[in-house]
Amino acid sequence: MDEHVWTSPANAITIVQSMEQAIERLDSANRSIYSRNAETYIRQIQDLDMQFKEIVRNSKRKEIIVADRFPFRYFCEEYGLTYYAAFPGCSTDTQPSARTVAFLTDKVKQDGIPVVFHIELSNEQMSDSIAEATGAKSELLNAIHNVSDEDFKNGATYVSLMRHNVEALQEALN
């Protein structure tokens, strides 16, 4: 199982709804404020979901390469994407095997993959190495399970981080 259920916007909507209900039980006097805020946020997530669907529907390819840990199972299932990754889930392994790196490098070359992904707060070494060997671009695909101090201070949200993923996926699939 992959615990990163929120990488699927449909699941994120369910999470927002559950949070709204829990907060309203704790502070029913402000129920209308929480409801309004949840509705606004859900609309933003629905917009992201539509953008992802549109990108995948109109893309040349339906496969991504993640040269890092892989917390995107629910995201890929939601949008019908095939994926290849250096590690299953959020493995505790720190280095991929030479065989894995060779496989991913060959896959990028064979399939003409233009973008190799890494996750947030990664050292990006494997992604950069594969990108250099293949001419692909190394790019962040944010799993939204870690936020840098700078992003936090700048007000990063699920929606703002996923907007970056919209742009990254657009580039990777075309």
TAURNOR-V349941 format. One line per field, one symbol per residue. ss: DSSP state (H for helix, E for strand, C for the rest). phi: phi as a letter, one per 30 degrees, with the letter a starting at -180 (. if undefined). psi: psi as a letter, one per 20 degrees, with the letter a starting at -180 (. if undefined). Layout:
ss = ???
phi = ???
psi = ???
This chain:
ss = CCCCHHHCHHHHHHHHHHHHHHHHHHCHHHHHHHHHHHHHHHHHHHHHHHHHHHHHHCCCCCEEEECCCCCCHHHHHHHCCEEEECCCCCCCCCCCCHHHHHHHHHHHHHHCCCEEEECCCCCCHHHHHHHHHHCCEEEECCCCCCCCHHHHHCCCCHHHHHHHHHHHHHHHHC
phi = .cddddddeddddddddddeddddddbddcedddddddeddddddddeedddddddecddbbbbccdadbcceddddecicdbbbdbdhcedecbddeddddddddddddciddbccbcdhddidddddddddcidccbdcddhcbbdedddddiebedddddddedddeddcc
psi = qoilhiiohghhghggghgggghhhhmhhkghghgggggghhhgghggghgggggghjqhrkqqpolarnkkghggghjkqqqpqhqpclqiqhprqhggggggghggggjlpippqrrqkqijggggggghhijrqpqpopikippqgggghjkqrgghhhhghggghghhi.
